[in-house]
């Protein structure tokens, strides 16, 4: 084994970049540079607080890496919150876009290279000003560990990088509902299945949580039939399971509810007939 063998490691890469930096510099070079320096100092402090390190700063970009995926995402959220608070005091705000990826990188001294870094940079370009976009590898590690939400953006085309499934982090006070979906995705999946509100730390498999979410979305007749059926099943259970009788009335009730729903939603042309 030679000493010049390329060293690699798995790490979490955070890439932050100023949105509309050229426009800001054109409007006020001195003020923009002072603001950028102030924000870089704040970012460096937050990165250090979350046990990360600044890898590089060129132009208006900041590259940092973290050993912990959770710390990286938490740091990104705090960076955007801190910048938003400071922006409120200035007439010409400076907004950052942040991308985070967990991937394999090549190590050269204090610098890191490779697809792991490139993907983080491309994810940053997908983020909205003041927003954070993460890769699916990051999402898999943090979706049940942070009190933030996630909107699935699907697979977006990225320059010189193979498309990866990405997620937008929805922070407190940030509007949601502007997702984009691939062919095999639906708005229901994007807004409900992939967005996890985890501040309350409830068990996602709790049957009471599932029932409370499901019943309001069902047709009224079916929801009523299910409620009555559950009541009959409980009666059978508490009066003794030595004789099971609930299946017949439950079957009739459910069949009637499904038939009523099907007739109510049949195509209008079928109900009116051909003219």
Helices and strands as residue ranges (DSSP letters): E 7-18, H 21-27, H 29-49, E 52-56, E 61-66, H 69-87, E 96-108, E 111-113, H 115-126, E 132-135, H 136-142, E 149-155, E 165-170, H 187-188, I 189-193, H 207-214, G 215-217, H 220-238, H 246-264, H 268-272
